[in-house]
Structure formats: C-alpha cells, structure tokens
C-alpha cells in the first residue's frame, strides 16, 4: 500500500534530525520551487495530537475534501484551523486512518500567489509529527550593482616594444623560408601565433605591384605581421619611402610600425617585404586578425635610371 511506504520515506527524510530512540516530532522541510514540486508534501498525523504547520508566507486561502473548520456543523476527517493572513495552520485528524490532501494558497510578498499541496497521512504510534516548518526556497542572489570605474581595466596584452617587433619580423622570415610549402607548420608550435595564407592576385600601383602572401598575429601583444611580395613593373630602379607603408582593413588605415625591406628595387625585380602593425596608444589595431581582408600599400619616393650616363672631363680631346 502507498501509505506505509510514504511514512517510511518521511521518516527517512527526517532521520538527520532524529535520534535512534525518538524520531523528531518537529521537522523542518525546505519548500521546493514551483518547477521542482512533483508530489504533495506528506505529513504523518495522530488523532491524539494536533499538527501545527508553519508557513513561510501568509495564508491566502485553503481547500481540500475531508477538511472541516467546524466538526459540529460539517463532517470531515480532519479539523483545520486556518485564518487568512496567518503564518500558521493547525490540523487534527478525527477519523481513524485519516488520509487527505489539503491545498493551501500562499501569498509571497511581491510575487504571485502559490498553491502548495499537503498530504496528511496516518502515522504508526509514536511516529506522528507535532510541528512541521515549511522553509522558503533560497532567494536568488541579487545582481551585483554595476559602477563605472574611474580607470580602464588592466590590459590583457603585453605592450608592443621594439624587441617584440623584431621578434615578429624574425617569425615572418622563418615562415617565409617555406613560402611555397606550409609556412603554418613553422609557427604551429607557438601557441601565441595564428597564421593565415592569402591567394589573391597582385594589386597594381602603377610602377609596382604588391601581393600579400601570409599574415601572422601575436596574441600576447596584438601585433600583426605581413609578408608581402613587391615587384617592380618599370625599367627604372624604385626607391620606396620607409615611412610610406600602411595597411588597410575595411575602412580603417593602420600605419606600419616596423619594416624589413631594402627599399630599393631594380627594374623587373621582386623581393619580400615584412611589415609589422602594432596596436596604437588607444588600442587601435588590436583586433586585427590574420584572416581579415588586409591590403598593404607603399609609397615610392624616387625612380632612378639603373645605368646613369656621366660625363668625364678629358682635356686632351677638348678643342683648342
């Protein structure tokens, strides 16, 4: 039968508060949340005693078949004494082996009313509860108040420096050693570096073309490195302005912090330029990624004849 099993489960749940000689007759029961309530809360009773039920919130209403507030006027298995707004109700069984379910409606402050089902069952002699205290579920932690800090949070990145820029140039040179193979394999062991290859055709700037071969990013500083093929499309020697390199990404233009390039390119020649873009003082450029649409550009400062003709003075051939 269900009733003996229910009583055994109740006694097991209350065992932590009971001694082996005398089970606890005053029991504290945590009230489950509305979504966790799967069955009525069982409470063992005895016709010789009244069970007091303490509620966590005021009582708004109650209903249940077999419960009567006035046994002289209305028959019932249990006598219930409950007043709206009270935090207690009292239940006394008046029939042998009485077993009924009482629905109590509670009114938590500032929340919607909630119904809780209480199942009163007959207990073996000496095992009935005298008092049951229903405890409210733990309140959800209040969200932390947010305040605006007077100073920016500490940087997660290591500041870029001439040493870190030289290190990035070294990594670019190493990756370029296997430019036609798998440059990513040379940097895979460095967890702070990420790699991306580019297959776009060269971009023409009139006298020269630029083609981005691959890009590296150092996650510790936020610096970005590019390997760019530079080709001279003229019959003159081109001299590139060391300060004229920039990298475009979308609508933004970023100056190049460090360049490894000879800055002189003979007619028809091709060479690799290694560029490093480091984050600015305000953190601009820190979100550049190797896979972004990166477009480097350069500026030519002069174009020279690779075979200049000079005039040498020869007095013996001068007219007399």
C-alpha positions in Angstrom: 0.0 0.0 0.0 1.1 3.6 -0.7 0.5 4.9 2.9 3.1 2.7 4.8 5.7 3.4 2.0 5.0 7.2 2.3 5.5 7.1 6.0 8.8 5.2 5.7 10.1 7.8 3.2 9.1 10.6 5.5 10.8 9.1 8.5 14.0 8.5 6.4 13.9 12.2 5.3 13.6 13.3 8.9 16.3 10.9 10.2 19.0 13.5 10.1 17.1 15.4 12.7 16.1 12.5 14.8 17.8 10.2 17.2 17.6 6.4 17.1 15.5 6.3 20.2 13.0 9.0 19.4 12.2 10.3 15.8 11.9 14.1 15.6 8.4 15.4 16.1 9.4 18.9 15.0 10.5 18.8 11.4 11.9 21.5 9.1 11.0 20.9 5.4 12.6 23.0 2.6 9.8 24.1 0.3 10.6 23.1 -3.3 10.4 25.6 -6.1 7.3 25.6 -8.2 9.1 23.9 -11.1 10.6 21.2 -8.7 7.3 20.3 -7.0 6.4 16.8 -8.3 4.1 15.4 -5.4 2.4 16.6 -2.3 4.3 17.1 0.9 3.4 14.2 3.2 2.9 14.8 6.9 2.2 11.9 9.4 -0.5 12.7 12.0 -2.1 11.0 15.0 -5.7 11.6 16.2 -4.4 12.2 19.7 -2.5 15.3 18.7 -2.8 18.4 16.6 -0.2 19.1 13.9 1.0 22.7 13.6 2.2 23.7 10.1 4.3 26.9 10.0 4.2 28.7 6.6 6.9 30.8 5.0 4.4 33.3 3.7 0.9 34.5 4.7 -2.0 32.1 4.1 -4.3 33.4 1.3 -6.8 30.5 1.0 -7.1 26.8 1.5 -9.3 24.0 0.1 -9.5 20.2 0.5 -12.0 17.4 0.6 -12.5 15.9 4.1 -11.3 19.1 6.0 -13.8 21.0 8.1 -13.3 24.1 10.2 -16.4 23.2 12.3 -16.8 19.5 13.0 -20.2 20.1 14.8 -21.7 21.5 11.6 -19.7 19.9 8.9 -18.4 16.3 8.9 -14.8 15.7 7.9 -11.8 13.5 8.6 -9.6 16.5 9.7 -10.4 19.6 11.6 -8.4 22.6 10.2 -7.9 25.9 11.9 -6.6 28.4 9.4 -7.1 32.2 9.1 -6.2 34.3 6.0 -3.0 36.3 6.5 -1.7 33.9 9.2 1.6 32.1 9.1 0.3 29.0 10.8 -2.5 26.4 10.4 -3.5 23.6 12.7 -4.7 20.2 11.5 -6.2 17.5 13.8 -7.3 14.1 12.5 -10.7 13.0 13.9 -11.1 9.7 12.0 -9.0 6.6 12.2 -6.5 6.1 9.4 -7.5 9.5 8.0 -5.7 10.3 4.7 -6.5 13.6 2.8 -4.7 16.3 0.7 -5.1 19.9 1.7 -4.3 22.7 -0.8 -3.0 25.9 0.8 -2.5 29.1 -1.2 0.4 31.2 -0.1 1.0 34.9 -0.8 4.7 35.6 -1.1 5.4 39.4 -0.8 5.8 41.0 -4.2 5.1 37.7 -6.1 2.2 35.8 -7.5 0.2 33.6 -5.1 1.4 30.0 -5.0 -0.5 26.8 -4.1 1.2 24.0 -2.1 -0.3 20.5 -1.6 0.0 19.0 1.9 -0.8 15.3 2.2 -1.8 14.3 5.8 -1.4 10.5 6.5 -1.9 8.3 9.5 1.3 7.5 11.3 2.2 4.5 13.4 2.0 5.1 17.2 4.8 7.5 18.4 5.8 8.5 14.9 3.5 11.4 14.2 4.8 14.9 13.8 3.8 17.6 16.2 5.1 20.5 14.1 6.2 21.0 10.5 8.0 24.1 9.5 7.9 24.8 5.8 11.0 26.9 4.8 11.0 29.2 1.8 13.4 28.3 -1.1 16.7 30.2 -1.0 16.2 33.6 -2.6 18.0 34.2 -5.9 21.2 36.2 -5.5 20.6 39.8 -6.3 22.5 41.0 -9.3 25.7 42.9 -8.5 25.5 46.6 -8.8 27.5 47.9 -11.7 29.5 51.0 -11.3 31.7 52.9 -13.8 35.4 52.5 -12.9 37.4 55.7 -12.8 40.2 53.9 -14.6 40.2 51.5 -17.5 40.7 47.8 -16.6 44.3 46.5 -16.8 45.4 45.4 -20.2 45.4 41.8 -21.1 48.1 42.3 -23.7 51.8 42.8 -23.3 52.8 46.2 -24.6 54.4 46.1 -28.0 58.0 47.2 -28.0 60.9 47.3 -30.4 62.0 43.9 -29.1 58.6 42.4 -29.8 58.5 43.9 -33.2 61.9 42.5 -34.0 60.7 39.1 -32.8 57.7 39.3 -35.1 60.0 40.2 -38.1 62.0 37.1 -37.2 58.9 34.9 -37.2 57.9 36.3 -40.6 61.3 35.5 -42.0 61.2 31.9 -40.7 57.7 31.4 -42.1 58.8 32.8 -45.5 61.5 30.1 -45.7 58.8 27.6 -46.6 56.6 30.0 -48.5 55.7 27.5 -51.3 55.2 24.7 -48.8 53.4 25.0 -45.5 54.6 28.1 -43.6 51.9 27.4 -40.9 53.9 24.4 -39.8 56.8 26.6 -38.7 54.5 28.5 -36.3 52.2 25.8 -35.1 54.3 25.1 -32.1 54.0 28.7 -31.0 50.6 28.8 -29.3 50.6 32.6 -29.2 50.8 32.9 -33.0 48.0 32.5 -35.5 48.5 32.1 -39.3 46.6 32.9 -42.5 47.6 32.4 -46.1 46.4 34.7 -48.9 45.9 33.6 -52.6 44.7 36.9 -54.1 46.4 38.1 -57.2 48.9 41.0 -57.1 47.5 44.6 -56.8 48.9 47.1 -59.2 50.1 50.5 -58.0 51.3 51.6 -61.4 55.1 51.4 -61.1 54.9 48.4 -58.8 52.6 45.6 -57.6 52.0 44.2 -54.1 50.8 40.7 -53.2 50.1 39.7 -49.6 51.4 36.2 -49.1 50.6 35.4 -45.5 49.9 37.1 -42.1 50.8 36.3 -38.5 49.3 37.6 -35.3 50.9 37.6 -31.8 48.1 37.1 -29.3 50.3 38.4 -26.4 50.8 41.9 -27.9 48.0 42.1 -30.5 50.6 42.8 -33.2 50.1 41.7 -36.8 52.8 40.8 -39.2 52.5 40.6 -43.0 54.7 39.0 -45.7 54.3 41.0 -49.0 55.8 40.3 -52.4 56.9 43.6 -54.1 57.5 43.6 -57.8 59.0 46.5 -59.9 57.0 46.9 -63.1 59.2 49.6 -64.6 62.7 49.9 -66.3 63.9 52.2 -63.5 65.2 51.5 -60.0 62.4 52.3 -57.5 63.2 53.8 -54.1 60.5 53.2 -51.5 59.7 55.6 -48.7 60.3 53.7 -45.4 57.6 55.8 -43.8 55.1 55.2 -46.6 53.9 51.8 -45.7 50.3 51.4 -44.4 47.8 48.5 -44.1 44.1 48.9 -44.9 41.4 46.8 -43.3 37.9 47.7 -44.4 37.5 51.5 -43.8 40.5 51.7 -41.4 44.1 52.5 -42.2 46.9 51.4 -39.9 50.4 52.7 -40.0 53.2 50.1 -40.2 55.3 50.1 -37.0 58.3 48.2 -38.4 59.5 47.3 -41.9 62.1 44.8 -43.1 62.8 45.7 -46.7 65.7 47.0 -48.8 63.6 50.0 -50.0 65.4 49.8 -53.4 64.1 47.5 -56.2 65.8 47.2 -59.6 63.8 47.0 -62.8 61.7 43.9 -63.1 63.0 42.6 -59.7 60.9 41.1 -57.0 61.5 41.0 -53.2 59.7 40.2 -50.0 58.8 43.0 -47.5 58.0 42.1 -43.9 55.6 44.5 -42.2 54.5 44.8 -38.5 51.4 46.6 -37.4 51.4 47.2 -33.6 48.5 48.5 -31.5 48.4 52.2 -31.0 48.2 54.0 -27.7 44.4 53.8 -27.7 44.4 50.1 -28.6 43.5 50.7 -32.2 44.6 47.8 -34.4 44.4 45.3 -31.6 41.5 43.5 -33.1 43.2 42.9 -36.5 43.2 39.2 -37.3 45.3 37.3 -39.9 42.1 36.3 -41.8 40.9 39.9 -42.3 40.9 41.5 -45.7 44.3 43.2 -45.4 45.6 45.5 -48.2 49.1 46.9 -47.7 50.3 49.8 -49.8 53.5 51.7 -50.2 54.8 55.0 -51.5 57.7 55.5 -54.0 60.0 58.4 -53.1 62.1 58.3 -56.3 62.8 56.4 -59.5 66.3 56.3 -60.9 68.0 55.1 -64.2 69.8 51.9 -63.3 72.6 52.8 -65.8 73.2 56.5 -65.5 75.4 58.2 -68.1 78.0 60.5 -66.5 80.4 62.9 -68.3 84.1 62.7 -67.6 86.4 65.6 -68.4 89.1 64.6 -71.0 91.4 67.7 -71.6 93.3 66.1 -74.5 90.1 65.9 -76.5 88.9 69.4 -75.7 89.0 71.8 -78.7 91.9 74.3 -78.7 
